[in-house]
Amino acid sequence: MGDSDHPNHPALARRLQDYLRWRNTNACHPDVLAAQRRERARIRSERQQRWGRPRTTTNAA
């Protein structure tokens, strides 16, 4: 199948179902995920860092 490592559609579908089953079994509670997002946002704000913007280094001359 194109650029896939799977030999055919049924094999791909099986792997997708396996992944979804694993993901649903190991899912975190939405409140935990929201708390993790808030903590990451707090850390980014302390560092004055925004998403998608690389850190710039200033060289004092």
C-alpha positions in Angstrom: 0.0 0.0 0.0 1.7 3.2 -1.2 4.2 4.3 1.4 2.9 2.0 4.2 4.6 -0.8 6.0 1.3 -2.8 5.8 0.9 -5.3 2.9 -2.8 -4.8 2.5 -5.9 -2.9 3.8 -7.0 -5.7 6.2 -3.6 -5.7 7.9 -3.7 -1.9 8.1 -7.2 -1.9 9.6 -6.1 -4.6 12.1 -3.2 -2.4 13.3 -5.4 0.7 13.5 -7.9 -1.2 15.6 -5.1 -2.6 17.9 -3.9 1.0 18.4 -7.3 2.4 19.1 -8.0 -0.4 21.6 -4.6 0.3 23.4 -5.3 4.1 23.3 -8.7 3.7 24.8 -7.4 1.3 27.5 -4.6 3.7 28.5 -6.6 6.9 28.2 -6.2 9.6 30.8 -9.1 11.3 32.5 -10.0 14.6 30.8 -9.5 16.5 34.0 -5.9 15.1 34.3 -5.2 16.1 30.7 -6.6 19.7 31.3 -4.4 20.0 34.5 -1.3 18.9 32.5 -2.1 21.5 29.8 -2.5 24.2 32.4 0.8 23.3 34.0 2.7 23.3 30.7 1.1 26.7 29.9 2.2 28.0 33.3 5.8 26.9 32.7 5.8 28.4 29.2 4.6 31.7 30.6 7.3 31.7 33.3 9.8 31.2 30.6 8.1 33.8 28.4 8.0 31.2 25.6 5.2 30.8 23.1 4.2 27.8 21.0 5.8 27.7 17.5 8.4 30.4 18.2 12.0 29.2 18.6 14.0 30.7 21.4 16.2 33.5 20.3 19.6 34.0 21.7 21.0 37.5 21.9 24.7 37.9 21.7 25.9 41.0 23.5 28.7 42.7 21.6 
